[in-house]
């Protein structure tokens, strides 16, 4: 096993396509009144920034992906994306 490094990781969680997003719909309806015409398909979500100790960026991404699947997202209605930032 190599030496561990600390990696900054971003986990983004959003509703799966086809799942109703009332928060996104409310935001989208409010946008024209705020001067933001032409903005469509608003979807809400959540983001988590983590510091992950791992031997490689790939291992950090895998660990964060497992964490997202088991804790941060409801895999029945949500999907997640993991990005290693550094």
Secondary structure by P-SEA (a helix, b strand, c coil): ccbbbbbbbbbbbbcccccccaaaaaaaaaccccccccccccccbbbbbbbbbcccaaaaaaaaaaaaaccccccccccccccccc
